[in-house]
Amino acid sequence: MGRNVIDNYHARMHRALVFIDEHLDEDLSVAAVSEVAAFSRHHFQRQFSSLFGVSLGRYVQLTRLKRAAYRLAFRNGHSVLEIALDSGFEGPEAFSRAFRRHFDQSPTGFRREPRWNPWLAAQTPLIQARSQTMSQTFDQTDVRILDFPETPVAIMAHRGDPAEIGETICRFIAWRKAAGLPPKVSATFNVFHPDPDEGSPRAYRVDLCAAMNRAISPNDPDVVAGVIPAGRCAVLRQIGNSDDLSAAANWLYGQWLPDSGQELRDFPMFAQRVSLFPDVAEHQAITDLFLPIRD
């Protein structure tokens, strides 16, 4: 079978996943999804599960539950009932049963104090399925060089196991709300400090940052003032899932940098979260990776 035939088949399945992302609030029957991919509804279930390793029904439910979990943990503007109905459940009882079955925690408990390790473990089938057709590839033309302006930021550092960063994100979101610095008015950045030589998750560090131009209140002990310095940067845009930026970062370091002839500045790689899931569909989330380079 030729490469073009395989690519066309995967492109049709990719359309199906995009359709699911964009219509989580609507009916996602076999007939509706198979029509988007231009496959027969009589065979689509087997085609889907054979390629992605998970049934269409379970994939849809996992995708809805992931969005629901993000809304519960990071967005307080919707009630559990609203989130349940938006997730395709008839009421909070059915939603609670499904949520508990997948994440070993009730929706209310997850909103109050998320346990991220069971949640991450439940994402494995979804991550593996999406990697089949939704992994982004890059080439040299995807990188642009720009002069980044000096940007004062408020910083909340996460130190320790990256699997537990969700807790720090929750605290940072709460601080931003109290400070009047939501993402709509204050750009969101992450600064990725060098990986620890010993490889211990406990030594992991990333800074959660919000752009700001006023002093940090002295009653915010977990938030400090900092600056992302001005300078030239190579910028690579990742579109889609931004939970794991390692593939894009490795491509920048391993392929773009050696071919570019550029030299790195003495500041870590950082990212700007241009648009965030669940505010947009997951395949529409945008993250810009900045690699500081010398003049």
Secondary structure as UniProt FT lines:
FT   HELIX           3..22
FT   TURN            23..25
FT   HELIX           30..37
FT   TURN            41..43
FT   HELIX           44..52
FT   HELIX           56..74
FT   HELIX           80..86
FT   TURN            87..88
FT   HELIX           92..103
FT   HELIX           107..112
FT   HELIX           116..122
FT   HELIX           124..133
FT   HELIX           140..142
FT   STRAND          143..148
FT   STRAND          151..159
FT   HELIX           162..164
FT   HELIX           165..179
FT   TURN            183..185
FT   STRAND          188..192
FT   TURN            197..198
FT   HELIX           201..203
FT   STRAND          205..211
FT   TURN            218..219
FT   TURN            221..222
FT   STRAND          224..228
FT   STRAND          231..239
FT   HELIX           246..251
FT   HELIX           252..256
FT   HELIX           257..260
FT   STRAND          270..275
FT   TURN            277..279
FT   HELIX           282..284
FT   STRAND          286..293
//
